Amino acid sequence: MKKNVGVLTLFILLGWLIGAWIAKALQSFSGLSFLTRATAISWSPRADLDIISYNITVQLQMSLLSLIGIIAAVWLYRRL
């Protein structure tokens, strides 16, 4: 299989998503709160140029399990 940036990006997004799902499933266990506690990363560009205005908000949630999922996805990608 030929490796390229698109496949790596797909692997990273899937690893992040799977890690987030696992973190959400384990939130009810208080002993694992250090793995499931998410930090929000937010970016909000906006402009008002008289004829057009925009307001975009991008928010990313990152937990330790999400990071582990990303690392596992990169490891799997390198193993291909």
Summary of the structure (lengths in Angstrom):
residues: 80
radius of gyration: 17.0
end to end distance: 7.0
largest distance: 53.3
contacts: 187
relative contact order: 0.25
helix: 55%
strand: 20%
